[in-house]
Amino acid sequence: RFRRCLLAINDTVSNIIGVTFFNLLEVPCFVLEESEECVQWHWWGGGVPGCERYGVVPLARMVQQSQYHPSLPAE
C-alpha cells in the first residue's frame, strides 16, 4: 500500500522516499497469517513442558521486497 501511494503521488519527494525506503534501507516487509499455536503451557512433574491449549494466533511471514522503480514526475 505504501509503495502504491508513493507511485501514485509521483513527485520528486515521493520518489526520494521510495528509493530510500525500498532500495537503500531495504526495510523488511511481512504479512500476518493465522496459525494454530500453543497459547497456554503447563509443566508436568520433572519440569517437562507441554501444551495445555492451542489457539489461532497471528504469525508474521517475511516477504521479499522488490526494488522501487519511480517514473519521472509529471511537470
PDB file of N, CA, C and O in Angstrom:
ATOM      1  N   ARG A   1       0.815  -1.186   0.000  1.00  0.00           N
ATOM      2  CA  ARG A   1       0.000   0.000   0.000  1.00  0.00           C
ATOM      3  C   ARG A   1       0.864   1.257   0.000  1.00  0.00           C
ATOM      4  O   ARG A   1       0.580   2.220  -0.712  1.00  0.00           O
ATOM      5  N   PHE A   2       1.918   1.234   0.805  1.00  0.00           N
ATOM      6  CA  PHE A   2       2.824   2.381   0.882  1.00  0.00           C
ATOM      7  C   PHE A   2       3.473   2.639  -0.478  1.00  0.00           C
ATOM      8  O   PHE A   2       3.540   3.782  -0.930  1.00  0.00           O
ATOM      9  N   ARG A   3       3.950   1.579  -1.127  1.00  0.00           N
ATOM     10  CA  ARG A   3       4.580   1.703  -2.449  1.00  0.00           C
ATOM     11  C   ARG A   3       3.583   2.286  -3.454  1.00  0.00           C
ATOM     12  O   ARG A   3       3.924   3.196  -4.209  1.00  0.00           O
ATOM     13  N   ARG A   4       2.355   1.764  -3.465  1.00  0.00           N
ATOM     14  CA  ARG A   4       1.336   2.251  -4.408  1.00  0.00           C
ATOM     15  C   ARG A   4       1.033   3.726  -4.175  1.00  0.00           C
ATOM     16  O   ARG A   4       0.841   4.489  -5.122  1.00  0.00           O
ATOM     17  N   CYS A   5       0.993   4.115  -2.912  1.00  0.00           N
ATOM     18  CA  CYS A   5       0.740   5.515  -2.580  1.00  0.00           C
ATOM     19  C   CYS A   5       1.858   6.412  -3.121  1.00  0.00           C
ATOM     20  O   CYS A   5       1.588   7.445  -3.732  1.00  0.00           O
ATOM     21  N   LEU A   6       3.103   6.015  -2.896  1.00  0.00           N
ATOM     22  CA  LEU A   6       4.235   6.809  -3.390  1.00  0.00           C
ATOM     23  C   LEU A   6       4.227   6.897  -4.913  1.00  0.00           C
ATOM     24  O   LEU A   6       4.464   7.965  -5.478  1.00  0.00           O
ATOM     25  N   LEU A   7       3.955   5.777  -5.574  1.00  0.00           N
ATOM     26  CA  LEU A   7       3.924   5.773  -7.041  1.00  0.00           C
ATOM     27  C   LEU A   7       2.771   6.621  -7.573  1.00  0.00           C
ATOM     28  O   LEU A   7       2.903   7.253  -8.621  1.00  0.00           O
ATOM     29  N   ALA A   8       1.653   6.641  -6.870  1.00  0.00           N
ATOM     30  CA  ALA A   8       0.507   7.440  -7.305  1.00  0.00           C
ATOM     31  C   ALA A   8       0.798   8.933  -7.183  1.00  0.00           C
ATOM     32  O   ALA A   8       0.375   9.720  -8.030  1.00  0.00           O
ATOM     33  N   ILE A   9       1.516   9.324  -6.135  1.00  0.00           N
ATOM     34  CA  ILE A   9       1.871  10.738  -5.958  1.00  0.00           C
ATOM     35  C   ILE A   9       2.857  11.155  -7.044  1.00  0.00           C
ATOM     36  O   ILE A   9       2.695  12.205  -7.664  1.00  0.00           O
ATOM     37  N   ASN A  10       3.875  10.333  -7.271  1.00  0.00           N
ATOM     38  CA  ASN A  10       4.830  10.514  -8.365  1.00  0.00           C
ATOM     39  C   ASN A  10       5.402  11.930  -8.460  1.00  0.00           C
ATOM     40  O   ASN A  10       5.324  12.570  -9.509  1.00  0.00           O
ATOM     41  N   ASP A  11       5.975  12.409  -7.358  1.00  0.00           N
ATOM     42  CA  ASP A  11       6.724  13.663  -7.431  1.00  0.00           C
ATOM     43  C   ASP A  11       8.137  13.399  -6.909  1.00  0.00           C
ATOM     44  O   ASP A  11       8.452  12.279  -6.507  1.00  0.00           O
ATOM     45  N   THR A  12       8.968  14.405  -6.916  1.00  0.00           N
ATOM     46  CA  THR A  12      10.363  14.231  -6.523  1.00  0.00           C
ATOM     47  C   THR A  12      10.486  13.708  -5.092  1.00  0.00           C
ATOM     48  O   THR A  12      11.275  12.800  -4.830  1.00  0.00           O
ATOM     49  N   VAL A  13       9.720  14.269  -4.177  1.00  0.00           N
ATOM     50  CA  VAL A  13       9.805  13.858  -2.773  1.00  0.00           C
ATOM     51  C   VAL A  13       9.360  12.407  -2.600  1.00  0.00           C
ATOM     52  O   VAL A  13      10.034  11.639  -1.914  1.00  0.00           O
ATOM     53  N   SER A  14       8.242  12.020  -3.208  1.00  0.00           N
ATOM     54  CA  SER A  14       7.763  10.637  -3.060  1.00  0.00           C
ATOM     55  C   SER A  14       8.756   9.653  -3.674  1.00  0.00           C
ATOM     56  O   SER A  14       8.927   8.551  -3.152  1.00  0.00           O
ATOM     57  N   ASN A  15       9.405  10.025  -4.761  1.00  0.00           N
ATOM     58  CA  ASN A  15      10.396   9.137  -5.380  1.00  0.00           C
ATOM     59  C   ASN A  15      11.652   8.999  -4.516  1.00  0.00           C
ATOM     60  O   ASN A  15      12.220   7.911  -4.425  1.00  0.00           O
ATOM     61  N   ILE A  16      12.085  10.076  -3.888  1.00  0.00           N
ATOM     62  CA  ILE A  16      13.238  10.000  -2.977  1.00  0.00           C
ATOM     63  C   ILE A  16      12.900   9.103  -1.789  1.00  0.00           C
ATOM     64  O   ILE A  16      13.712   8.270  -1.386  1.00  0.00           O
ATOM     65  N   ILE A  17      11.708   9.271  -1.232  1.00  0.00           N
ATOM     66  CA  ILE A  17      11.283   8.426  -0.104  1.00  0.00           C
ATOM     67  C   ILE A  17      11.214   6.967  -0.534  1.00  0.00           C
ATOM     68  O   ILE A  17      11.694   6.094   0.189  1.00  0.00           O
ATOM     69  N   GLY A  18      10.629   6.684  -1.689  1.00  0.00           N
ATOM     70  CA  GLY A  18      10.509   5.306  -2.173  1.00  0.00           C
ATOM     71  C   GLY A  18      11.856   4.648  -2.401  1.00  0.00           C
ATOM     72  O   GLY A  18      12.067   3.510  -1.982  1.00  0.00           O
ATOM     73  N   VAL A  19      12.767   5.343  -3.058  1.00  0.00           N
ATOM     74  CA  VAL A  19      14.100   4.784  -3.317  1.00  0.00           C
ATOM     75  C   VAL A  19      14.839   4.555  -2.000  1.00  0.00           C
ATOM     76  O   VAL A  19      15.488   3.524  -1.822  1.00  0.00           O
ATOM     77  N   THR A  20      14.741   5.508  -1.083  1.00  0.00           N
ATOM     78  CA  THR A  20      15.419   5.361   0.212  1.00  0.00           C
ATOM     79  C   THR A  20      14.853   4.190   1.004  1.00  0.00           C
ATOM     80  O   THR A  20      15.607   3.355   1.503  1.00  0.00           O
ATOM     81  N   PHE A  21      13.537   4.124   1.123  1.00  0.00           N
ATOM     82  CA  PHE A  21      12.877   3.102   1.941  1.00  0.00           C
ATOM     83  C   PHE A  21      13.065   1.703   1.363  1.00  0.00           C
ATOM     84  O   PHE A  21      13.434   0.780   2.089  1.00  0.00           O
ATOM     85  N   PHE A  22      12.814   1.532   0.062  1.00  0.00           N
ATOM     86  CA  PHE A  22      12.819   0.198  -0.541  1.00  0.00           C
ATOM     87  C   PHE A  22      14.186  -0.227  -1.076  1.00  0.00           C
ATOM     88  O   PHE A  22      14.543  -1.400  -0.965  1.00  0.00           O
ATOM     89  N   ASN A  23      14.963   0.698  -1.653  1.00  0.00           N
ATOM     90  CA  ASN A  23      16.215   0.314  -2.310  1.00  0.00           C
ATOM     91  C   ASN A  23      17.440   0.458  -1.409  1.00  0.00           C
ATOM     92  O   ASN A  23      18.306  -0.416  -1.407  1.00  0.00           O
ATOM     93  N   LEU A  24      17.526   1.543  -0.648  1.00  0.00           N
ATOM     94  CA  LEU A  24      18.721   1.777   0.164  1.00  0.00           C
ATOM     95  C   LEU A  24      18.613   1.135   1.545  1.00  0.00           C
ATOM     96  O   LEU A  24      19.504   0.387   1.948  1.00  0.00           O
ATOM     97  N   LEU A  25      17.541   1.416   2.266  1.00  0.00           N
ATOM     98  CA  LEU A  25      17.378   0.858   3.612  1.00  0.00           C
ATOM     99  C   LEU A  25      16.926  -0.598   3.583  1.00  0.00           C
ATOM    100  O   LEU A  25      17.188  -1.349   4.523  1.00  0.00           O
ATOM    101  N   GLU A  26      16.250  -0.997   2.512  1.00  0.00           N
ATOM    102  CA  GLU A  26      15.722  -2.360   2.355  1.00  0.00           C
ATOM    103  C   GLU A  26      14.943  -2.781   3.602  1.00  0.00           C
ATOM    104  O   GLU A  26      15.201  -3.833   4.187  1.00  0.00           O
ATOM    105  N   VAL A  27      13.989  -1.943   3.993  1.00  0.00           N
ATOM    106  CA  VAL A  27      13.161  -2.224   5.167  1.00  0.00           C
ATOM    107  C   VAL A  27      12.401  -3.529   4.937  1.00  0.00           C
ATOM    108  O   VAL A  27      11.718  -3.677   3.924  1.00  0.00           O
ATOM    109  N   PRO A  28      12.516  -4.477   5.873  1.00  0.00           N
ATOM    110  CA  PRO A  28      11.838  -5.762   5.674  1.00  0.00           C
ATOM    111  C   PRO A  28      10.320  -5.612   5.690  1.00  0.00           C
ATOM    112  O   PRO A  28       9.771  -4.743   6.368  1.00  0.00           O
ATOM    113  N   CYS A  29       9.666  -6.466   4.938  1.00  0.00           N
ATOM    114  CA  CYS A  29       8.216  -6.458   4.851  1.00  0.00           C
ATOM    115  C   CYS A  29       7.694  -7.807   5.327  1.00  0.00           C
ATOM    116  O   CYS A  29       8.347  -8.834   5.137  1.00  0.00           O
ATOM    117  N   PHE A  30       6.527  -7.803   5.940  1.00  0.00           N
ATOM    118  CA  PHE A  30       5.930  -9.063   6.378  1.00  0.00           C
ATOM    119  C   PHE A  30       4.421  -8.999   6.218  1.00  0.00           C
ATOM    120  O   PHE A  30       3.826  -7.923   6.165  1.00  0.00           O
ATOM    121  N   VAL A  31       3.820 -10.178   6.141  1.00  0.00           N
ATOM    122  CA  VAL A  31       2.369 -10.298   6.144  1.00  0.00           C
ATOM    123  C   VAL A  31       1.980 -11.128   7.359  1.00  0.00           C
ATOM    124  O   VAL A  31       2.711 -12.032   7.764  1.00  0.00           O
ATOM    125  N   LEU A  32       0.830 -10.816   7.935  1.00  0.00           N
ATOM    126  CA  LEU A  32       0.334 -11.578   9.078  1.00  0.00           C
ATOM    127  C   LEU A  32      -0.597 -12.671   8.581  1.00  0.00           C
ATOM    128  O   LEU A  32      -1.527 -12.416   7.816  1.00  0.00           O
ATOM    129  N   GLU A  33      -0.334 -13.893   9.027  1.00  0.00           N
ATOM    130  CA  GLU A  33      -1.162 -15.040   8.684  1.00  0.00           C
ATOM    131  C   GLU A  33      -1.594 -15.710   9.983  1.00  0.00           C
ATOM    132  O   GLU A  33      -0.883 -15.655  10.987  1.00  0.00           O
ATOM    133  N   GLU A  34      -2.755 -16.338   9.956  1.00  0.00           N
ATOM    134  CA  GLU A  34      -3.218 -17.045  11.145  1.00  0.00           C
ATOM    135  C   GLU A  34      -2.577 -18.417  11.200  1.00  0.00           C
ATOM    136  O   GLU A  34      -2.465 -19.105  10.185  1.00  0.00           O
ATOM    137  N   SER A  35      -2.155 -18.811  12.398  1.00  0.00           N
ATOM    138  CA  SER A  35      -1.507 -20.099  12.595  1.00  0.00           C
ATOM    139  C   SER A  35      -1.971 -20.677  13.929  1.00  0.00           C
ATOM    140  O   SER A  35      -2.160 -19.940  14.896  1.00  0.00           O
ATOM    141  N   GLU A  36      -2.152 -21.987  13.979  1.00  0.00           N
ATOM    142  CA  GLU A  36      -2.538 -22.617  15.238  1.00  0.00           C
ATOM    143  C   GLU A  36      -1.276 -22.931  16.031  1.00  0.00           C
ATOM    144  O   GLU A  36      -0.412 -23.682  15.578  1.00  0.00           O
ATOM    145  N   GLU A  37      -1.185 -22.345  17.218  1.00  0.00           N
ATOM    146  CA  GLU A  37      -0.014 -22.482  18.080  1.00  0.00           C
ATOM    147  C   GLU A  37      -0.472 -22.726  19.513  1.00  0.00           C
ATOM    148  O   GLU A  37      -1.646 -22.562  19.844  1.00  0.00           O
ATOM    149  N   CYS A  38       0.465 -23.116  20.341  1.00  0.00           N
ATOM    150  CA  CYS A  38       0.176 -23.287  21.761  1.00  0.00           C
ATOM    151  C   CYS A  38      -0.018 -21.908  22.394  1.00  0.00           C
ATOM    152  O   CYS A  38       0.831 -21.029  22.252  1.00  0.00           O
ATOM    153  N   VAL A  39      -1.139 -21.727  23.089  1.00  0.00           N
ATOM    154  CA  VAL A  39      -1.410 -20.444  23.740  1.00  0.00           C
ATOM    155  C   VAL A  39      -1.391 -20.554  25.263  1.00  0.00           C
ATOM    156  O   VAL A  39      -1.440 -19.542  25.962  1.00  0.00           O
ATOM    157  N   GLN A  40      -1.319 -21.788  25.778  1.00  0.00           N
ATOM    158  CA  GLN A  40      -1.232 -21.967  27.230  1.00  0.00           C
ATOM    159  C   GLN A  40      -0.397 -23.208  27.525  1.00  0.00           C
ATOM    160  O   GLN A  40      -0.742 -24.317  27.118  1.00  0.00           O
ATOM    161  N   TRP A  41       0.703 -23.003  28.236  1.00  0.00           N
ATOM    162  CA  TRP A  41       1.625 -24.094  28.571  1.00  0.00           C
ATOM    163  C   TRP A  41       1.379 -24.584  29.987  1.00  0.00           C
ATOM    164  O   TRP A  41       0.867 -23.847  30.830  1.00  0.00           O
ATOM    165  N   HIS A  42       1.745 -25.833  30.243  1.00  0.00           N
ATOM    166  CA  HIS A  42       1.740 -26.360  31.604  1.00  0.00           C
ATOM    167  C   HIS A  42       3.033 -27.134  31.814  1.00  0.00           C
ATOM    168  O   HIS A  42       3.697 -27.533  30.857  1.00  0.00           O
ATOM    169  N   TRP A  43       3.375 -27.339  33.062  1.00  0.00           N
ATOM    170  CA  TRP A  43       4.610 -28.061  33.398  1.00  0.00           C
ATOM    171  C   TRP A  43       4.251 -29.344  34.136  1.00  0.00           C
ATOM    172  O   TRP A  43       3.610 -29.317  35.186  1.00  0.00           O
ATOM    173  N   TRP A  44       4.674 -30.461  33.569  1.00  0.00           N
ATOM    174  CA  TRP A  44       4.458 -31.742  34.230  1.00  0.00           C
ATOM    175  C   TRP A  44       5.539 -31.928  35.283  1.00  0.00           C
ATOM    176  O   TRP A  44       6.500 -31.161  35.332  1.00  0.00           O
ATOM    177  N   GLY A  45       5.385 -32.939  36.121  1.00  0.00           N
ATOM    178  CA  GLY A  45       6.415 -33.235  37.110  1.00  0.00           C
ATOM    179  C   GLY A  45       7.753 -33.467  36.432  1.00  0.00           C
ATOM    180  O   GLY A  45       7.811 -34.082  35.367  1.00  0.00           O
ATOM    181  N   GLY A  46       8.812 -32.989  37.027  1.00  0.00           N
ATOM    182  CA  GLY A  46      10.141 -33.145  36.449  1.00  0.00           C
ATOM    183  C   GLY A  46      10.510 -32.017  35.505  1.00  0.00           C
ATOM    184  O   GLY A  46      11.563 -32.063  34.870  1.00  0.00           O
ATOM    185  N   GLY A  47       9.654 -30.999  35.402  1.00  0.00           N
ATOM    186  CA  GLY A  47       9.986 -29.837  34.584  1.00  0.00           C
ATOM    187  C   GLY A  47       9.820 -30.031  33.090  1.00  0.00           C
ATOM    188  O   GLY A  47      10.419 -29.292  32.308  1.00  0.00           O
ATOM    189  N   VAL A  48       9.007 -31.020  32.663  1.00  0.00           N
ATOM    190  CA  VAL A  48       8.793 -31.243  31.228  1.00  0.00           C
ATOM    191  C   VAL A  48       7.615 -30.378  30.779  1.00  0.00           C
ATOM    192  O   VAL A  48       6.505 -30.552  31.283  1.00  0.00           O
ATOM    193  N   PRO A  49       7.833 -29.445  29.837  1.00  0.00           N
ATOM    194  CA  PRO A  49       6.739 -28.576  29.397  1.00  0.00           C
ATOM    195  C   PRO A  49       5.804 -29.309  28.432  1.00  0.00           C
ATOM    196  O   PRO A  49       6.213 -30.235  27.733  1.00  0.00           O
ATOM    197  N   GLY A  50       4.561 -28.880  28.411  1.00  0.00           N
ATOM    198  CA  GLY A  50       3.586 -29.414  27.472  1.00  0.00           C
ATOM    199  C   GLY A  50       2.553 -28.346  27.158  1.00  0.00           C
ATOM    200  O   GLY A  50       2.401 -27.376  27.900  1.00  0.00           O
ATOM    201  N   CYS A  51       1.855 -28.529  26.069  1.00  0.00           N
ATOM    202  CA  CYS A  51       0.841 -27.552  25.685  1.00  0.00           C
ATOM    203  C   CYS A  51      -0.504 -27.961  26.269  1.00  0.00           C
ATOM    204  O   CYS A  51      -0.956 -29.093  26.099  1.00  0.00           O
ATOM    205  N   GLU A  52      -1.121 -27.032  26.950  1.00  0.00           N
ATOM    206  CA  GLU A  52      -2.428 -27.291  27.552  1.00  0.00           C
ATOM    207  C   GLU A  52      -3.565 -26.884  26.618  1.00  0.00           C
ATOM    208  O   GLU A  52      -4.620 -27.518  26.600  1.00  0.00           O
ATOM    209  N   ARG A  53      -3.340 -25.810  25.833  1.00  0.00           N
ATOM    210  CA  ARG A  53      -4.407 -25.324  24.958  1.00  0.00           C
ATOM    211  C   ARG A  53      -3.807 -24.692  23.702  1.00  0.00           C
ATOM    212  O   ARG A  53      -2.863 -23.905  23.772  1.00  0.00           O
ATOM    213  N   TYR A  54      -4.381 -25.058  22.552  1.00  0.00           N
ATOM    214  CA  TYR A  54      -3.978 -24.483  21.275  1.00  0.00           C
ATOM    215  C   TYR A  54      -5.002 -23.436  20.853  1.00  0.00           C
ATOM    216  O   TYR A  54      -6.171 -23.502  21.235  1.00  0.00           O
ATOM    217  N   GLY A  55      -4.551 -22.482  20.069  1.00  0.00           N
ATOM    218  CA  GLY A  55      -5.446 -21.455  19.550  1.00  0.00           C
ATOM    219  C   GLY A  55      -4.844 -20.817  18.315  1.00  0.00           C
ATOM    220  O   GLY A  55      -3.671 -21.021  18.001  1.00  0.00           O
ATOM    221  N   VAL A  56      -5.653 -20.049  17.625  1.00  0.00           N
ATOM    222  CA  VAL A  56      -5.208 -19.359  16.411  1.00  0.00           C
ATOM    223  C   VAL A  56      -4.571 -18.035  16.822  1.00  0.00           C
ATOM    224  O   VAL A  56      -5.170 -17.242  17.548  1.00  0.00           O
ATOM    225  N   VAL A  57      -3.350 -17.809  16.349  1.00  0.00           N
ATOM    226  CA  VAL A  57      -2.611 -16.583  16.655  1.00  0.00           C
ATOM    227  C   VAL A  57      -2.030 -16.011  15.363  1.00  0.00           C
ATOM    228  O   VAL A  57      -1.801 -16.758  14.412  1.00  0.00           O
ATOM    229  N   PRO A  58      -1.786 -14.694  15.313  1.00  0.00           N
ATOM    230  CA  PRO A  58      -1.151 -14.124  14.125  1.00  0.00           C
ATOM    231  C   PRO A  58       0.326 -14.514  14.071  1.00  0.00           C
ATOM    232  O   PRO A  58       1.018 -14.516  15.089  1.00  0.00           O
ATOM    233  N   LEU A  59       0.787 -14.837  12.887  1.00  0.00           N
ATOM    234  CA  LEU A  59       2.180 -15.211  12.672  1.00  0.00           C
ATOM    235  C   LEU A  59       2.725 -14.358  11.529  1.00  0.00           C
ATOM    236  O   LEU A  59       2.149 -14.329  10.441  1.00  0.00           O
ATOM    237  N   ALA A  60       3.834 -13.664  11.778  1.00  0.00           N
ATOM    238  CA  ALA A  60       4.432 -12.810  10.749  1.00  0.00           C
ATOM    239  C   ALA A  60       5.296 -13.651   9.821  1.00  0.00           C
ATOM    240  O   ALA A  60       6.156 -14.409  10.270  1.00  0.00           O
ATOM    241  N   ARG A  61       5.055 -13.507   8.506  1.00  0.00           N
ATOM    242  CA  ARG A  61       5.862 -14.195   7.498  1.00  0.00           C
ATOM    243  C   ARG A  61       6.575 -13.125   6.673  1.00  0.00           C
ATOM    244  O   ARG A  61       5.940 -12.225   6.122  1.00  0.00           O
ATOM    245  N   MET A  62       7.908 -13.237   6.596  1.00  0.00           N
ATOM    246  CA  MET A  62       8.699 -12.262   5.851  1.00  0.00           C
ATOM    247  C   MET A  62       8.438 -12.408   4.351  1.00  0.00           C
ATOM    248  O   MET A  62       8.283 -13.518   3.841  1.00  0.00           O
ATOM    249  N   VAL A  63       8.391 -11.272   3.656  1.00  0.00           N
ATOM    250  CA  VAL A  63       8.148 -11.230   2.218  1.00  0.00           C
ATOM    251  C   VAL A  63       9.290 -10.455   1.571  1.00  0.00           C
ATOM    252  O   VAL A  63       9.669  -9.386   2.050  1.00  0.00           O
ATOM    253  N   GLN A  64       9.829 -10.986   0.496  1.00  0.00           N
ATOM    254  CA  GLN A  64      10.918 -10.319  -0.224  1.00  0.00           C
ATOM    255  C   GLN A  64      10.391  -9.059  -0.910  1.00  0.00           C
ATOM    256  O   GLN A  64       9.408  -9.113  -1.649  1.00  0.00           O
ATOM    257  N   GLN A  65      11.046  -7.933  -0.664  1.00  0.00           N
ATOM    258  CA  GLN A  65      10.663  -6.675  -1.293  1.00  0.00           C
ATOM    259  C   GLN A  65      11.299  -6.567  -2.671  1.00  0.00           C
ATOM    260  O   GLN A  65      12.421  -7.026  -2.881  1.00  0.00           O
ATOM    261  N   SER A  66      10.587  -5.967  -3.598  1.00  0.00           N
ATOM    262  CA  SER A  66      11.178  -5.675  -4.898  1.00  0.00           C
ATOM    263  C   SER A  66      11.714  -4.238  -4.868  1.00  0.00           C
ATOM    264  O   SER A  66      11.347  -3.446  -4.000  1.00  0.00           O
ATOM    265  N   GLN A  67      12.568  -3.924  -5.811  1.00  0.00           N
ATOM    266  CA  GLN A  67      13.144  -2.584  -5.899  1.00  0.00           C
ATOM    267  C   GLN A  67      12.063  -1.570  -6.270  1.00  0.00           C
ATOM    268  O   GLN A  67      11.084  -1.903  -6.937  1.00  0.00           O
ATOM    269  N   TYR A  68      12.254  -0.350  -5.835  1.00  0.00           N
ATOM    270  CA  TYR A  68      11.344   0.748  -6.165  1.00  0.00           C
ATOM    271  C   TYR A  68      11.822   1.363  -7.469  1.00  0.00           C
ATOM    272  O   TYR A  68      12.975   1.779  -7.576  1.00  0.00           O
ATOM    273  N   HIS A  69      10.942   1.424  -8.460  1.00  0.00           N
ATOM    274  CA  HIS A  69      11.285   1.984  -9.769  1.00  0.00           C
ATOM    275  C   HIS A  69      10.355   3.161 -10.055  1.00  0.00           C
ATOM    276  O   HIS A  69       9.260   2.983 -10.589  1.00  0.00           O
ATOM    277  N   PRO A  70      10.802   4.364  -9.696  1.00  0.00           N
ATOM    278  CA  PRO A  70       9.941   5.530  -9.927  1.00  0.00           C
ATOM    279  C   PRO A  70       9.914   5.912 -11.400  1.00  0.00           C
ATOM    280  O   PRO A  70      10.862   5.664 -12.145  1.00  0.00           O
ATOM    281  N   SER A  71       8.812   6.518 -11.796  1.00  0.00           N
ATOM    282  CA  SER A  71       8.763   7.106 -13.132  1.00  0.00           C
ATOM    283  C   SER A  71       9.081   8.589 -12.979  1.00  0.00           C
ATOM    284  O   SER A  71       9.067   9.117 -11.867  1.00  0.00           O
ATOM    285  N   LEU A  72       9.360   9.244 -14.066  1.00  0.00           N
ATOM    286  CA  LEU A  72       9.683  10.665 -13.995  1.00  0.00           C
ATOM    287  C   LEU A  72       8.434  11.446 -13.615  1.00  0.00           C
ATOM    288  O   LEU A  72       7.365  11.219 -14.180  1.00  0.00           O
ATOM    289  N   PRO A  73       8.561  12.365 -12.662  1.00  0.00           N
ATOM    290  CA  PRO A  73       7.394  13.157 -12.256  1.00  0.00           C
ATOM    291  C   PRO A  73       6.848  13.971 -13.419  1.00  0.00           C
ATOM    292  O   PRO A  73       7.601  14.481 -14.248  1.00  0.00           O
ATOM    293  N   ALA A  74       5.530  14.081 -13.463  1.00  0.00           N
ATOM    294  CA  ALA A  74       4.892  14.909 -14.494  1.00  0.00           C
ATOM    295  C   ALA A  74       5.129  16.373 -14.136  1.00  0.00           C
ATOM    296  O   ALA A  74       5.012  16.761 -12.973  1.00  0.00           O
ATOM    297  N   GLU A  75       5.449  17.154 -15.105  1.00  0.00           N
ATOM    298  CA  GLU A  75       5.735  18.580 -14.865  1.00  0.00           C
ATOM    299  C   GLU A  75       4.538  19.415 -15.220  1.00  0.00           C
ATOM    300  O   GLU A  75       4.577  20.639 -15.089  1.00  0.00           O
TER     301      GLU A  75
END
